[in-house]
Amino acid sequence: VQRSGHEAIQFAVSTLQEDKDVWIAAVLRDGVEVIQHAASTLQKDLWIAVVQRRGLRLRDAPDDLKQDKDVVLAAVNQNGDDLKYASDHLQQDGRIVFAALKKLGYLVDE
């Protein structure tokens, strides 16, 4: 019997359940819904990995991670439009706004 990614990982040995690379592969295969089954200690790192690879995925992140500077910065570095999904507070953070504007092509390095 073949199981989908998140079903298979639920039954994996505990060492695999804590393996970030295994979870990233499952998320990339089966979608962000898989993240809810990961250990809470891995969830932030998984969201960072997802937004770095997929862009425009910050909209799907839990609200607490839309308030996390590391997650939002990773997202806007991938896709500047993700700024609109960040918390109001982080939408006003200079470093995050700068990164978003740079990614959108409004700013260039000199």
C-alpha positions in Angstrom: 0.0 0.0 0.0 1.5 3.3 -1.1 0.8 6.2 1.2 0.9 9.9 0.4 3.8 12.0 1.8 2.2 13.1 5.0 0.7 9.7 5.8 4.0 8.0 5.2 5.9 10.5 7.4 3.3 10.1 10.2 4.4 6.5 10.4 8.1 7.0 9.9 10.5 6.3 12.7 11.0 9.1 15.2 14.4 10.1 13.8 12.9 10.7 10.4 10.0 12.7 12.0 12.6 15.2 13.3 14.6 15.3 10.0 14.0 18.7 8.3 15.1 17.5 4.9 12.5 14.7 4.9 9.8 17.2 5.9 10.8 19.7 3.2 10.6 16.9 0.6 7.1 16.1 1.8 6.0 19.7 1.8 7.3 20.2 -1.7 5.6 17.1 -2.9 2.3 17.3 -1.0 1.9 21.0 -0.2 2.0 23.2 2.8 -0.8 21.4 4.6 1.8 18.8 5.6 3.6 21.3 7.8 0.9 21.0 10.5 1.9 17.4 11.1 5.6 18.3 11.7 7.0 18.9 15.2 6.4 22.4 16.4 10.1 22.9 16.7 10.5 22.4 12.9 7.5 24.4 11.7 9.3 27.8 11.4 12.2 26.3 9.5 9.8 24.5 7.2 7.9 27.7 6.4 11.2 29.5 5.7 12.2 26.7 3.4 8.8 26.9 1.6 8.8 30.6 1.1 12.4 30.5 -0.1 11.4 28.0 -2.8 7.9 28.8 -3.8 7.3 32.5 -3.3 3.8 33.8 -2.7 3.3 31.1 0.0 3.4 33.5 2.9 -0.3 34.0 2.4 -0.8 30.3 3.5 1.4 30.6 6.7 -0.2 30.8 10.1 -0.7 34.3 11.4 2.0 33.9 14.1 4.6 33.3 11.3 3.4 36.3 9.3 4.6 38.2 12.4 8.0 36.4 12.4 10.7 38.6 10.9 12.8 35.7 9.7 9.9 34.1 7.9 8.7 37.3 6.3 12.2 38.3 5.3 12.8 35.0 3.6 9.5 35.4 1.8 10.1 38.9 0.5 13.6 38.0 -0.6 12.0 35.4 -2.8 9.0 37.5 -3.9 8.6 41.1 -3.0 4.8 40.9 -3.4 4.7 38.7 -0.3 5.1 41.9 1.8 1.3 42.3 1.6 0.8 39.1 3.6 3.1 40.2 6.4 1.7 41.5 9.7 1.1 45.3 9.8 4.0 45.8 12.0 6.5 44.0 9.7 5.0 45.8 6.6 6.6 48.9 8.2 9.9 47.3 9.1 12.6 49.1 7.1 14.8 46.1 6.5 11.8 44.0 5.2 10.4 46.9 3.1 13.9 47.4 1.6 14.2 43.7 0.7 10.8 43.7 -0.9 11.4 46.8 -3.0 14.8 45.5 -4.0 13.3 42.1 -5.1 10.6 44.0 -7.0 13.3 45.9 -8.9 12.6 49.3 -7.4 16.0 49.5 -5.8 19.4 48.4 -7.0 22.7 47.8 -5.3 25.4 50.3 -6.1 
